[in-house]
């Protein structure tokens, strides 16, 4: 019972170089990001000569967790829980909006401190700065930006 499904799964991942048809099969993959956070700066619109304009802004996401040991004891409807300190981390994300309608609405309405939800894909690239130094850049290319009330 288990051998047949396992063989089918294994067969999907193993590629044979002798079979040219198998080597032409495209893999399915996914590059999706969802972020909920606060805008760190008012958006700016940029356009490099001959290329598409883009709206760029930063977005902060925050995560919190408890550290330390926890002890739990239960007795006669009493639940005691001693927890350690709370730690947090803020991560900053560069958001780029290329879609024409979304780009313009984002530039017009997103402001520093706004709480927004962003859907898109992560992109890694390289650029040369003013001093001709090559730098790495990670950006989220937004497909959707949803404005949330506070």
WOWO-V312041 format. One record per residue. N is the residue number from 1. D_LAST is the distance of its C-alpha to the last C-alpha in Angstrom with 1 decimal. Layout:
# WOWO-V312041
n d_last
N D_LAST
N D_LAST
This chain:
# WOWO-V312041
n d_last
1 53.9
2 51.7
3 53.9
4 53.3
5 49.4
6 49.4
7 52.0
8 49.9
9 46.8
10 49.0
11 50.6
12 47.3
13 46.7
14 50.3
15 51.5
16 55.2
17 56.3
18 59.4
19 57.6
20 56.3
21 54.4
22 52.2
23 51.3
24 49.9
25 47.4
26 43.8
27 41.4
28 38.1
29 35.1
30 31.4
31 29.0
32 25.4
33 22.3
34 18.7
35 16.0
36 12.4
37 11.2
38 10.2
39 12.5
40 15.2
41 17.0
42 17.2
43 19.0
44 22.8
45 25.3
46 28.5
47 31.7
48 34.8
49 38.1
50 38.7
51 35.7
52 32.5
53 29.7
54 26.5
55 23.0
56 22.1
57 19.1
58 18.2
59 15.5
60 15.2
61 15.2
62 15.8
63 18.2
64 19.5
65 22.8
66 25.4
67 28.7
68 32.0
69 34.1
70 33.1
71 35.6
72 35.4
73 37.9
74 38.1
75 40.4
76 40.7
77 37.1
78 36.0
79 33.8
80 33.6
81 31.6
82 31.8
83 29.4
84 29.5
85 27.1
86 23.6
87 23.5
88 20.8
89 21.0
90 18.8
91 20.0
92 19.7
93 20.3
94 21.7
95 20.5
96 23.0
97 22.7
98 26.2
99 25.8
100 26.7
101 24.3
102 21.3
103 22.4
104 22.5
105 19.1
106 17.4
107 19.4
108 18.6
109 14.8
110 13.4
111 13.0
112 13.0
113 9.8
114 8.0
115 6.7
116 9.6
117 12.3
118 15.8
119 19.1
120 22.4
121 25.4
122 26.4
123 29.2
124 31.5
125 33.5
126 35.7
127 36.0
128 38.4
129 37.0
130 38.7
131 41.3
132 42.3
133 40.7
134 39.5
135 36.0
136 34.0
137 30.5
138 28.0
139 25.4
140 23.2
141 24.3
142 21.4
143 22.4
144 19.0
145 15.6
146 12.7
147 9.7
148 6.5
149 3.8
150 0.0
